[in-house]
Amino acid sequence: MEYFVQQLINGLTLGSIYGLIAIGYTMVYGIIGMINFA
């Protein structure tokens, strides 16, 4: 059970990081109009 809770927390942390990155790229794209990956 402890392992499951740890994996759940890891998944939520990783998901929130990916979500913040996606929101950041969306905001940049909305302001600039294009995405520069350089």
C-alpha positions in Angstrom: 0.0 0.0 0.0 2.8 2.4 0.9 4.4 1.8 -2.6 1.1 2.6 -4.3 0.8 5.9 -2.4 4.4 6.8 -3.3 3.8 6.1 -7.0 0.6 8.1 -6.9 2.5 11.1 -5.4 5.2 10.7 -8.0 2.7 10.6 -10.8 0.8 13.7 -9.6 4.1 15.6 -9.2 5.2 14.7 -12.7 1.8 15.5 -14.1 1.7 18.9 -12.5 5.2 19.7 -13.9 4.1 18.7 -17.4 0.9 20.7 -17.0 2.9 23.8 -16.0 5.2 23.4 -19.0 2.2 23.0 -21.3 0.5 26.1 -19.8 3.7 28.1 -20.3 4.1 27.1 -23.9 0.4 28.0 -24.5 0.8 31.4 -23.0 4.0 32.1 -25.0 2.3 30.9 -28.2 -0.7 33.2 -27.5 1.5 36.2 -27.0 4.1 35.7 -29.8 2.1 33.6 -32.2 4.7 31.0 -32.8 6.7 28.5 -30.7 10.5 28.6 -30.8 12.1 25.5 -29.4 15.7 26.8 -29.8 
